[in-house]
Amino acid sequence: MFRHLFRLFSPSGTRGRLSIFIFHRVLPEPDFLLPFEPDAVAFERVADFIARNFNVLSLTEAAARVSAGTLPAAAACVTFDDGYKDNFTIALPLLQKHGVTATFFIATGYLDGGRMWNDTVTEAARIFTGAEWDLTEFSLGSYPMNDKAERKAAVNQLITTLKYRSDSERDAVSCAIADRTGLANTSDLMMTSDQVRGLAHAGMAIGGHTVSHPILANLDSQHVFDEIRQGKLRLENITGAEVRVFAYPNGIPGRDYTRRDVEIVRDMGFECAVTTAWGVARSRSDVFQMPRFTPWDRTTLRFGARLVENLRRDSPSSV
């Protein structure tokens, strides 16, 4: 049923529409603090669904076909953001099993033992042992922590509150929270350089995602250039291959990145870039602002229905 619908709403040629799936993690098992991240069983179900119903392309080929108006019917790409270790240990074998290629966008500053600020907050909440988490010294309020639901609510609120603070303040606060809860400074959540190299050797594409995953719109032009350039160079040193694609951190057009940032990415020699706006890329789309689709549904029916809805969307916003 869905195979026919996907081809109906995404035919080949100039009327083609490109669905780009975005993932971050693939967990070994469900995690109440990460409810939108699939576990291995759920991800394999999605990978199988994508393989059976879509023509999966590399991101660079897809972008070129968008511009040329030569997309195949039901064209799709698979992407992962940030550089989590489970991308290599869990996702890669499942992608290979189903013959699906993917692009992995990696924030290089967290490789080899680092941890992103949002994960620091999450893991601190996981190990906190009290009934009330008092963070008033950081102007973050106080949170009850008596059960899983309260811990999850605390994490959601803290991440929402901290996301758009300055990078330096956000990082300092998250580190201080970790110190007060006894969370170790190092972590094995993210990939090692060898694992990134392993993804590339397995035929997967590696994409730029800056060094420290900042909100680009909040930075001056030189800082934006340095973040993108240094991340690109580090990945090229690791893989020995040119990094040709980029993902804007957080990725909401006009909020997380601006037209200035698009031009920096273009001028740096990337071939295309992706956002987190919903929708599909089509012949008139800017290949430096291609939208993506988040597959968070827990049943195949809901997943397929939302995919059809996404295929029918008008062109997403850009800057």
N, C-alpha and C positions, 0 to 999 in steps of 0.2 A: 504493500500500500504506500509506504513512505517513499520508496524508491521512485515510483511513478510521480508522486507529488513534487519531490525534489527536482526531477527533470522538467516537470511542467512549469515550475516557478523559476528554474535556473536552467534554461536551454543553452545550447552551445552557441558560439559566435558572438556577435555584437550585443545580443540580449542576455548574455551570460552574467551570472552573479556568483561571486566568490564568498563562500563561508569560511571564516578563519576562527578556529576553536582556540580558546585560551585556557590553559591550566596553570597551576602553580605547583601543587604537590600531589603525590599519589601515596597515601598512607598505608602502612602494613595492615592496619585495622581502623575501624571508625574511632573518631576522637571527638568527645563532646565539646571541646574548646575550639575545634576546627570543623564545624558542621557542614561547610560547603566544599571541603576538600574530599575528593573520592578516595575510598580505600582501593586496594588492589582488585577486589572482586568487582566493584562498581566501575573502575576504570577499564577493566578488560571488557566489560559489557559495552561500554561506550566505544572503545577502540574497535571492537567487532562490528558494531552498528555503523560506524564511520566507514570502515573498510568495505562493508557490503553495499552501502548506499551512495557513496561518493567517489568521485575521481580525485584522489589525493595527490596534490602536487607539492613540489618544493616551493617555498615562499618566493624565491627569485623568479622561477619559471612562471608562477601564478601572476606576479606583478607585471612581468613582461607581456603575458597574455591578456591581462586586463587592459593595458595600454593599447595593444594591437587589436583588441576585439576578437580574440581567438580562444577564449576559454572553452574547455569541454563542458558538456552538460554536468550539472551537479558537482561543480568544482569546489574543492575544499583544501585547506591547509590546517595543520595542527601545530600549536605553539605552546611553549612553557616559559614562564617568567621567573626570574630571580636567581636560580641556580641551586635548588635544593638537592641534597644527596639522593633522596628517593627518586629523583628524575633518572639517575643512573642505575640505582640498585633495583628499583621496582618498575618504573615506567618503561625503560629501555627494553628489557626482555619482552614485555607485553606488546610493545610497538613492533618489535621484530617478529614476534609470533604471528601477528596479523598483517605483516607486510606494510606497515604504515610508517612513512617518513615524517619527521618533525623538526622544528626549529626551536632551539633553546636559547633564550635571551638571559644573559648572565651579568649580574652586578658584581664586578670583579673584586671589590673591596671586602667581600665577605667569604671569599674562597679560603680554603685551608685553615679552618678553625674559627671563622667569624660567625656573627649572628646579627640579623637585621633587628632594628629597634622594636618593631612590632612583635617579633618572636621573643625578644627579651621580656616584653610585658606579658605575653601569653605564658611563657614558661615560669616567670616569677609568680603569676597567679596560680599556676598549677601546683607549685610547691609550698605556697603560703599556708601556714598552719593555724592561724588564728581565726576567730569568728568575725572580726571586723578589720578590714584593711584600711588603715588610716593614712591617707596620702595628702592630708591638708597642707603639709609643709611645702608641697609642690603646686599648691592651688588646684588640686585635682579632686578634692572631696574625700569622702569615706564610703566604703562599700561593704555590705554584709557578704560573708563568704561561707555560709553554712551548708550549701549544697551545690551541685553542679550548675543548676540554673543561675544561681547568684554569681558564681565564678564566671560563667559565660557572659552574663550581663555586665559584669565589671570590666572584663577584657574588651568587649565591644565599645563600651563608653570611653574607656581610656584611649583606645586606638583612635576613635573618632575625634576625641578632644586633642590628642597630640599630633595628629597627622599634618595639620597645617601650621604648626608652630615652626619657628626657624629650625633649620637642620641642627645647629649647634645646641639649641635648647632641648629639642626633642631627644637627641642622643644623650645629652647630659642627664636628663630626667630619667630616661629608661635605664641608664647605667646605675644611677643612684638607687632606683627601685630594686634593681637586681642585687646590689650590695646589701640592701636592708633585708632582703629575703634569703640571702645566702646562695644566690644563683651564681654558678661559676662563670668566669669571664670568657672562657673558651667554650666551643660547642662543636658538635659533629653534625649539625643540621644541614650545613651547606656542602657542596661538592669540594673535593680537592682538585688541584690543577690536573693531576693524572686522570681523574674521572672526566673532567671536561675534555681532555685529550682523547679519552676512550669513546666519548660520544661522537666526536669528529671522526675517529677511525672506524666507527660503526656506520658511517654514512649519514649521520645526522648533521644538520646545519647549526652553526653557533652564531648568535647574534649579539650585538652590543646592547647594553642596558645601563650604561654609565658605570662609575666606580661605586658611589655610595647611595644610589637610588634616591636622589633629591627631587623635590618639586622644582622642576626647571624654571617655571614661571617666576619663582621667588629669587632667582639668582641673576647676577649681572652677566653680560654676554661672555666675558672672559672665563668666568667660572663654569658656565654652561659648556663652552668649547673644551675646557680642560677635562671636565667630567666625561664628556663623550669621547674625546680623543684618547685620553689615558686608558679608559675602559677598552676601547677598540684595540689599541696597541698591545695591551696585556693579553687579550684573547688571541691576537695574532701570534704573539710570542709563544703562547701555550700550544696552539694548534699547528703553527707553521703554515697557516692558510689565511687568505684575506677575509676579513669580516665584512659582509656586504649588506647586512640588514640590521635594523635597529627597532627597539620598542621604547616608547616614551614612558618613564616611570609614572605609575598611577594612571596616566594616559587619558585623562578627561580633557577634551579640546577646550581651550580658553581658560581652563582652571588650573590644570597641571602643566601645560605647555602652551606656547604662543607661536605666532607665525615666525618670529625671530628664530625660535628653536628649530622649526621645520627647515628654515633656510640654512641653518648651521649644519644640520644633518645632511641636507642635499649637497652643500658645498664641500663637505668632508669626504664625499665620494661614495656614500651608501647608495644602494640601488632602490631601496624602498624602506618604509617604516610603518609600524602599526600602532594603533591607539587602543583604548578600552571602550570607545563609543560602540553602541550596538549597531547592527546593520550589516550590509554586505557591500563589497567593492564591485563596481561595474565599470563599463567602458569609459564613463565620464568622471570616474573617481580619481582623486589625487593619490598616487601610489605611495606618497610619503605621509599619508594619513588614512591608512586602510583600517576599517573597523573590525572588531572581533566579537565573538559570541561566547558566552560563558555557559558551559553545559553542567549546571548544578542540579538538574532534575534527578529524581531517584527512580523513576520508572521509564521504560522505553517509550510508552505512549505519550507521556507528558513531554519527554525530551523531543520526540519527533514532532509533536504539535507545536512546540515553541520554536523549533527550527523552521517550520513552515511559516509561522508568524514573522520570524526574523527575515526570511527570504522575501517576504512581501513588503517589508518596510521601505519607506522613501530613503533617499540618500541621507546618511547621518550628518550631524553638524561637523564642521571643520573650522579652522582658523585662517 
